[in-house]
Amino acid sequence: MKTGPYKTDRLNVRSVKVYVDGALGSRGALLIDDYSDRKGHKGIIVTPIDSISSLAFKLAGTKFQMNTHAMEIEPIGLFLMLQRCTF
């Protein structure tokens, strides 16, 4: 990140992908309500919010972009709130 995006004739690296939550099939996607087949389980945050926030601040001053994996409304809301605080 210090030297900017990495680019060769065959590779261009200029973004970082962050996973907020897991997948639906494994019951890892973060939901507002409990999973219908797992009472009390709403999914998981796979990357701590403070880690995402720290990375967002580091990337803000670079030419890198942050791409986010978020399956449902709950993690998307968390991420949008984080963006408002970062920028």
Protein Blocks (a to p, Z undefined) as FASTA:
>chain_A
ZZopaddfkbccfbdcddfbdcfklopaccfbdcfklghiabjcfbdfklmmmmmmmmmm
mcbdcddddfblmlmmmmmmmmmmmZZ
